[in-house]
Amino acid sequence: MSQYQTAGVNARLRLFALLEAQGVPASEADDLVAALEAGAVAGAQCQVVEREGMAPASRGELFADGWDDGVGAVSEALVGIADREWSRRGGRSA
C-alpha cells in the first residue's frame, strides 16, 4: 500500500503545481483535488457495497451475517473517509 500512498502524494503535489502554473486559484485547486480524492474513495465504497450478500453459501448463515456486517462496517468507514477528504479542502495546496 505504501507505493500507492507515495504515488498519491507525488501526484497531488504535481497536480497542484500544474494548476498553479495555469493560474488556477489555490482554493479552486483544493476543491478539485478534494473532489478527485473523495470520488476515488466513493468509488471504492461502491465496490465494497456490491459484496453484500456474496458470502460463500457453504460457510453457513452465521458466516454470511458476519460477512454482511463487515461489508456494512467497511462501507460506513469509506463514506466517512470520503466525507473527511471533501471537508479538508482549502489550504492543502499551500
Disulfide bonds with the S-S distance in Angstrom:
none
